[in-house]
Amino acid sequence: MSAPTPPAADAAPVVLTGHVLVVEDNPSVARALATIIGSAGFAAVPCTRGDEALNYCQSGAPVAAVIDIHLPDINGLVLAQKLREQFGPDMPIIVVSGDTSMETIKSLSHVGATYFLAKPLNAALLLSRLRELTGANRAAV
């Protein structure tokens, strides 16, 4: 991965707080989420498949992951569990889905999910949770 491009001279300074893995099967939604997360000073890494996300994580731990449940190659809950096993309890894993069934909600703690957001996503809430869970609020003070 290349280093992030510095902001333009007239742009407000951006404090990068680490890479956030964004795993969403819809490429347009993945890009939109990456843009939203990037606006908060994180370097978002969009992936549209679970295997792509796992391959990226071989090079190091992201500061957080935002994972859709329904992916084309692996269930997002299984991916969340694999990331939890690989990176331990400190990395925030936010699971997002339009599936708000009790079965899904009950399975979140079993796979190590830190937080759940229902689709359609509230961007302000997503950013608030990312900042809170990664300690970015404290780093910006």
C-alpha positions in Angstrom: 0.0 0.0 0.0 1.3 3.5 -0.8 1.3 6.3 1.7 -1.8 8.5 1.8 -1.6 11.7 -0.3 -1.0 14.8 1.8 -3.9 17.2 1.9 -4.0 20.3 -0.4 -2.5 23.4 1.1 -5.9 25.0 1.5 -7.5 21.9 3.0 -8.1 21.4 6.7 -5.4 19.2 8.2 -6.3 15.6 8.5 -4.9 13.4 11.2 -4.8 9.8 10.0 -5.7 7.4 12.8 -5.0 4.1 11.0 -6.5 1.8 8.5 -10.1 0.7 8.7 -11.0 -2.4 6.8 -14.3 -2.0 5.0 -15.8 -5.3 3.7 -19.0 -4.8 1.6 -20.0 -6.9 -1.4 -21.5 -3.9 -3.3 -18.6 -2.0 -4.8 -20.4 1.3 -4.8 -21.4 1.0 -1.2 -17.8 -0.1 -0.3 -16.5 3.0 -2.0 -19.1 5.2 -0.3 -18.3 3.8 3.1 -14.5 4.3 2.4 -15.1 7.9 1.5 -17.2 8.5 4.6 -14.7 6.8 6.9 -11.9 8.7 5.1 -13.6 12.0 5.8 -13.0 11.2 9.5 -9.3 10.9 9.1 -9.0 7.2 8.8 -7.4 5.5 5.8 -10.2 3.2 4.6 -9.4 0.0 2.8 -12.4 -1.2 0.8 -12.8 -4.9 0.0 -15.7 -6.6 -1.7 -14.9 -10.2 -0.7 -13.9 -11.9 2.5 -10.8 -13.5 1.0 -9.7 -10.1 -0.2 -10.0 -8.8 3.4 -8.1 -11.7 4.8 -5.3 -11.3 2.3 -5.0 -7.6 3.2 -4.8 -8.5 6.9 -1.7 -10.7 6.3 0.3 -7.5 6.0 -0.9 -6.2 9.5 -3.8 -5.3 11.7 -6.2 -2.6 10.8 -7.3 -0.4 13.6 -10.9 -1.5 13.0 -13.1 -3.4 10.6 -16.6 -2.7 9.2 -18.1 -5.9 7.8 -21.3 -6.6 6.0 -22.8 -10.0 6.8 -23.7 -11.0 3.3 -20.6 -11.4 1.3 -20.2 -13.5 -1.9 -17.6 -15.9 -0.7 -17.9 -16.1 3.1 -20.4 -15.1 5.7 -19.4 -11.8 7.3 -20.0 -13.3 10.7 -17.4 -16.0 9.9 -15.0 -13.3 8.7 -15.6 -11.3 11.9 -14.7 -14.5 13.9 -11.5 -15.1 11.8 -10.4 -11.5 12.4 -11.1 -11.7 16.1 -9.0 -14.9 16.3 -6.2 -13.3 14.3 -6.1 -9.9 16.0 -7.5 -10.5 19.5 -10.0 -8.7 21.6 -8.8 -5.1 21.1 -9.6 -4.5 17.5 -13.1 -3.1 17.0 -15.3 -5.1 14.6 -18.5 -3.3 13.5 -20.9 -5.6 11.7 -23.5 -4.0 9.4 -26.5 -5.6 7.8 -30.1 -5.2 6.8 -30.7 -8.5 8.5 -31.8 -7.6 12.0 -33.3 -11.0 12.9 -32.8 -12.3 16.4 -30.7 -15.1 15.1 -28.2 -12.6 13.6 -28.3 -10.3 16.7 -27.7 -13.2 19.0 -24.7 -14.5 17.0 -22.8 -11.2 17.1 -21.2 -11.8 20.5 -20.3 -15.4 19.6 -18.2 -14.2 16.7 -16.5 -11.4 18.5 -18.4 -8.5 17.0 -17.9 -5.3 18.9 -20.9 -3.4 17.6 -23.8 -3.8 15.2 -25.3 -1.2 12.9 -28.5 -1.9 10.8 -28.7 -0.8 7.2 -29.4 1.7 5.9 -26.4 3.1 7.8 -26.4 6.3 9.7 -23.0 7.7 8.7 -22.7 10.0 11.8 -23.3 7.1 14.1 -20.8 4.9 12.2 -18.1 7.6 12.5 -19.0 8.2 16.2 -18.6 4.5 17.0 -15.4 4.2 15.0 -13.9 7.2 16.8 -15.0 6.0 20.2 -13.9 2.3 19.7 -10.5 3.2 18.2 -9.7 6.0 20.7 -9.5 8.5 17.9 -11.5 11.0 20.0 -8.7 10.9 22.6 -6.0 11.1 20.0 -7.5 14.2 18.5 -7.6 16.1 21.8 
